[in-house]
Amino acid sequence: MKKKKITPLLGQVLQKIAPRIGAKVVMEPEWNIVGQIIFKSGRKRYFRYSSLDINRLGSSEIAKDKDYANFFMKRMGYPTIPGSKTFFSDRWANAIGALERKNW
């Protein structure tokens, strides 16, 4: 069974309004809960769930998670360590809806 990707409300709203202001929204593809807003000026802001990058909150939320940070750093052209994956205990995987426990 394939996991269903659900975009949180903030991500959905930002994806709808971004083109109206000439911005672009990039969502992290594996979990689809964090994203980056790229404005016409080139300025970037980040969000996770409903945490928007006000006073750097969104970017600090991204930095706390190595997979999300790795995704955006790679997108910006920074070298990253390959093969770094997330793993969960059975209990946590069940709580967040991950279909299988990741073991690497």
C-alpha positions as CSV (number, residue, x, y, z in Angstrom):
1,M,0.0,0.0,0.0
2,K,1.4,3.4,-1.0
3,K,1.3,6.2,1.6
4,K,-1.0,9.1,0.8
5,K,0.6,12.4,0.5
6,I,-1.4,15.1,2.3
7,T,-0.3,18.8,2.0
8,P,-1.0,20.7,5.1
9,L,-3.4,23.7,4.8
10,L,-0.7,26.3,4.9
11,G,1.1,24.6,2.0
12,Q,-2.1,24.4,0.0
13,V,-2.9,28.1,0.5
14,L,0.6,29.2,-0.3
15,Q,0.6,27.1,-3.5
16,K,-2.6,28.9,-4.6
17,I,-1.5,32.4,-3.9
18,A,2.1,32.3,-4.9
19,P,1.5,32.7,-8.6
20,R,-0.6,35.7,-8.0
21,I,2.4,37.5,-6.4
22,G,5.0,36.1,-8.7
23,A,6.4,33.6,-6.2
24,K,7.0,29.9,-6.4
25,V,6.4,27.2,-3.8
26,V,8.6,24.1,-3.6
27,M,7.4,21.2,-1.4
28,E,9.7,18.6,0.0
29,P,8.6,15.5,-2.0
30,E,8.9,12.6,0.4
31,W,6.6,13.8,3.3
32,N,5.1,16.9,1.6
33,I,4.9,18.8,4.9
34,V,7.7,21.4,4.5
35,G,8.2,23.9,1.8
36,Q,10.1,26.9,0.5
37,I,8.6,30.1,-0.9
38,I,10.8,31.8,-3.5
39,F,9.8,35.4,-4.1
40,K,10.5,37.4,-7.3
41,S,13.4,39.1,-5.5
42,G,15.0,35.8,-4.9
43,R,14.3,35.9,-1.2
44,K,13.5,32.5,0.3
45,R,11.2,31.7,3.2
46,Y,10.4,28.3,4.7
47,F,7.5,26.7,6.4
48,R,6.7,23.4,8.1
49,Y,3.1,22.4,8.8
50,S,1.7,25.7,9.9
51,S,5.0,27.2,11.1
52,L,5.8,30.0,8.7
53,D,9.2,31.7,8.5
54,I,8.4,34.7,10.7
55,N,11.4,35.6,12.7
56,R,13.2,32.6,11.2
57,L,10.8,30.1,12.8
58,G,10.2,28.2,9.5
59,S,13.8,27.9,8.6
60,S,14.7,26.8,12.1
61,E,12.0,24.1,11.9
62,I,13.6,22.9,8.6
63,A,17.1,22.9,10.1
64,K,16.0,20.7,13.0
65,D,15.3,17.8,10.6
66,K,18.3,16.5,8.6
67,D,16.1,15.1,5.7
68,Y,14.4,18.4,5.1
69,A,17.6,20.4,5.5
70,N,19.4,18.0,3.1
71,F,16.6,18.4,0.5
72,F,16.8,22.2,0.4
73,M,20.6,22.4,0.7
74,K,20.9,20.0,-2.3
75,R,18.4,22.2,-4.2
76,M,20.6,25.2,-3.5
77,G,23.7,23.4,-4.9
78,Y,25.4,22.6,-1.6
79,P,27.2,19.3,-1.3
80,T,25.3,16.8,0.9
81,I,26.1,13.4,2.3
82,P,24.4,10.8,0.2
83,G,22.4,7.9,1.6
84,S,21.3,9.7,4.8
85,K,17.8,8.4,5.6
86,T,15.3,8.7,8.4
87,F,14.3,5.7,10.5
88,F,11.6,5.4,13.0
89,S,10.6,3.0,15.8
90,D,7.5,0.9,15.1
91,R,5.5,3.0,17.6
92,W,6.5,6.3,16.0
93,A,6.1,5.1,12.5
94,N,2.5,4.0,13.4
95,A,1.8,7.4,15.1
96,I,2.8,9.4,12.0
97,G,1.2,7.1,9.5
98,A,4.4,5.8,7.9
99,L,3.4,2.5,6.4
100,E,6.6,0.7,7.1
101,R,9.4,1.0,9.6
102,K,12.5,2.3,7.8
103,N,15.7,0.5,8.7
104,W,19.0,1.5,7.2
